[in-house]
């Protein structure tokens, strides 16, 4: 009797890995698409700016440190102002990663192509003056928005309504904004002939973060992301009622971007006005969405059939409630509150008094 023929262990492991990858792709196609496109964007950025990094490693490293600082401060602020609780870290950082790699890398290629069309069709003068305003709002906003859509689909339970879309868009725009600042710093080094590399990087950082950062990509993508949250909201509205307001959010974001890049109000005061308009628009969206979410959450917590306390509504009320407990019970109470907040966030979208 001959022994059964068995596959070598290495071949068996390879088949198991292939089967696992196929099953994972079927379960999480959006997640795999996000990873592949982020890798593509990173490779495009390295291809375009690799020579600058090799020739000017010191200034490039300084620009990278400033990029990391921008992202760290931005994510901390956005996480802090998000109602009810900070966002899941994987969800938020997926948006930052998409904006910094997939969207930014593909935008370099797409913007170059569309700018060339303006130069050829309307002349060098028109292209130089209006090319950025006609290119970036279309290419960059759609590239950032595509990432918001993919991440929202991959993490479907976490995008419950417009407010979640707002923050996912803000994180995505923040990643794009930080990487775009880095590419501008690299270009500033080249324009300066590499003589004042670190000074050029620092000046670019001040201009694009300190001066204009409040009205830049995070604000535009937050408004566009609100439209994704409207489309994917966990409520009973029919899709036809969601398309128009979602499209309006995207058009507003594109208009914000157009205003920012348009050769209008070409002065320091004009630039400040553009930044203020974009920031105030994003702030207005946030305040309206937060007010609606808190109003519904409060109505849910005050309803007769709700066993949860209204102390869950704000960070301040939760902190005061925890301080009123004996120290030995605070950790357990904090864990319960974190679990209850998931229910509160869901009801902030669904609840109809």
ChimeraX attribute file (.defattr): number of C-alpha atoms within 10 A of each C-alpha:
attribute: neighborCount
match mode: 1-to-1
recipient: residues
	/A:1	3
	/A:2	4
	/A:3	5
	/A:4	6
	/A:5	6
	/A:6	7
	/A:7	9
	/A:8	9
	/A:9	9
	/A:10	9
	/A:11	10
	/A:12	12
	/A:13	12
	/A:14	12
	/A:15	12
	/A:16	12
	/A:17	12
	/A:18	12
	/A:19	12
	/A:20	12
	/A:21	13
	/A:22	13
	/A:23	12
	/A:24	13
	/A:25	14
	/A:26	11
	/A:27	12
	/A:28	14
	/A:29	15
	/A:30	19
	/A:31	17
	/A:32	16
	/A:33	16
	/A:34	21
	/A:35	15
	/A:36	13
	/A:37	18
	/A:38	24
	/A:39	17
	/A:40	17
	/A:41	24
	/A:42	21
	/A:43	17
	/A:44	20
	/A:45	22
	/A:46	14
	/A:47	11
	/A:48	15
	/A:49	15
	/A:50	14
	/A:51	11
	/A:52	17
	/A:53	15
	/A:54	10
	/A:55	11
	/A:56	17
	/A:57	14
	/A:58	13
	/A:59	23
	/A:60	23
	/A:61	15
	/A:62	17
	/A:63	27
	/A:64	19
	/A:65	13
	/A:66	19
	/A:67	21
	/A:68	15
	/A:69	12
	/A:70	21
	/A:71	22
	/A:72	11
	/A:73	11
	/A:74	18
	/A:75	19
	/A:76	11
	/A:77	11
	/A:78	19
	/A:79	18
	/A:80	14
	/A:81	13
	/A:82	16
	/A:83	20
	/A:84	22
	/A:85	17
	/A:86	13
	/A:87	19
	/A:88	10
	/A:89	10
	/A:90	10
	/A:91	17
	/A:92	21
	/A:93	18
	/A:94	22
	/A:95	27
	/A:96	26
	/A:97	25
	/A:98	31
	/A:99	35
	/A:100	28
	/A:101	23
	/A:102	27
	/A:103	31
	/A:104	29
	/A:105	28
	/A:106	21
	/A:107	25
	/A:108	18
	/A:109	15
	/A:110	18
	/A:111	19
	/A:112	11
	/A:113	12
	/A:114	19
	/A:115	19
	/A:116	16
	/A:117	15
	/A:118	20
	/A:119	16
	/A:120	12
	/A:121	10
	/A:122	13
	/A:123	12
	/A:124	15
	/A:125	11
	/A:126	13
	/A:127	21
	/A:128	13
	/A:129	14
	/A:130	20
	/A:131	23
	/A:132	21
	/A:133	19
	/A:134	20
	/A:135	24
	/A:136	21
	/A:137	22
	/A:138	19
	/A:139	20
	/A:140	25
	/A:141	23
	/A:142	18
	/A:143	21
	/A:144	28
	/A:145	25
	/A:146	18
	/A:147	28
	/A:148	32
	/A:149	22
	/A:150	18
	/A:151	24
	/A:152	25
	/A:153	18
	/A:154	20
	/A:155	15
	/A:156	14
	/A:157	12
	/A:158	19
	/A:159	26
	/A:160	23
	/A:161	25
	/A:162	28
	/A:163	31
	/A:164	27
	/A:165	29
	/A:166	30
	/A:167	29
	/A:168	36
	/A:169	35
	/A:170	31
	/A:171	33
	/A:172	30
	/A:173	34
	/A:174	30
	/A:175	32
	/A:176	32
	/A:177	25
	/A:178	30
	/A:179	27
	/A:180	22
	/A:181	24
	/A:182	25
	/A:183	21
	/A:184	18
	/A:185	27
	/A:186	23
	/A:187	18
	/A:188	21
	/A:189	23
	/A:190	16
	/A:191	12
	/A:192	12
	/A:193	10
	/A:194	18
	/A:195	11
	/A:196	13
	/A:197	23
	/A:198	20
	/A:199	16
	/A:200	23
	/A:201	25
	/A:202	16
	/A:203	13
	/A:204	22
	/A:205	23
	/A:206	13
	/A:207	12
	/A:208	20
	/A:209	19
	/A:210	11
	/A:211	14
	/A:212	19
	/A:213	21
	/A:214	17
	/A:215	25
	/A:216	22
	/A:217	31
	/A:218	30
	/A:219	30
	/A:220	30
	/A:221	36
	/A:222	33
	/A:223	34
	/A:224	32
	/A:225	35
	/A:226	32
	/A:227	31
	/A:228	33
	/A:229	26
	/A:230	28
	/A:231	27
	/A:232	23
	/A:233	23
	/A:234	18
	/A:235	15
	/A:236	7
	/A:237	11
	/A:238	9
	/A:239	12
	/A:240	9
	/A:241	11
	/A:242	17
	/A:243	14
	/A:244	13
	/A:245	16
	/A:246	21
	/A:247	17
	/A:248	15
	/A:249	22
	/A:250	23
	/A:251	18
	/A:252	16
	/A:253	27
	/A:254	25
	/A:255	17
	/A:256	27
	/A:257	28
	/A:258	19
	/A:259	19
	/A:260	26
	/A:261	20
	/A:262	17
	/A:263	14
	/A:264	13
	/A:265	14
	/A:266	9
	/A:267	9
	/A:268	9
	/A:269	10
	/A:270	13
	/A:271	18
	/A:272	14
	/A:273	15
	/A:274	22
	/A:275	21
	/A:276	15
	/A:277	16
	/A:278	26
	/A:279	21
	/A:280	15
	/A:281	18
	/A:282	24
	/A:283	15
	/A:284	13
	/A:285	19
	/A:286	21
	/A:287	13
	/A:288	11
	/A:289	19
	/A:290	19
	/A:291	12
	/A:292	15
	/A:293	24
	/A:294	20
	/A:295	16
	/A:296	22
	/A:297	27
	/A:298	21
	/A:299	17
	/A:300	23
	/A:301	21
	/A:302	14
	/A:303	13
	/A:304	8
	/A:305	8
	/A:306	11
	/A:307	10
	/A:308	16
	/A:309	15
	/A:310	18
	/A:311	17
	/A:312	22
	/A:313	20
	/A:314	14
	/A:315	14
	/A:316	11
	/A:317	13
	/A:318	17
	/A:319	13
	/A:320	11
	/A:321	16
	/A:322	18
	/A:323	11
	/A:324	9
	/A:325	12
	/A:326	9
	/A:327	10
	/A:328	8
	/A:329	10
	/A:330	15
	/A:331	13
	/A:332	11
	/A:333	14
	/A:334	15
	/A:335	10
	/A:336	11
	/A:337	18
	/A:338	15
	/A:339	11
	/A:340	14
	/A:341	17
	/A:342	14
	/A:343	12
	/A:344	26
	/A:345	22
	/A:346	20
	/A:347	22
	/A:348	25
	/A:349	21
	/A:350	19
	/A:351	16
	/A:352	10
	/A:353	8
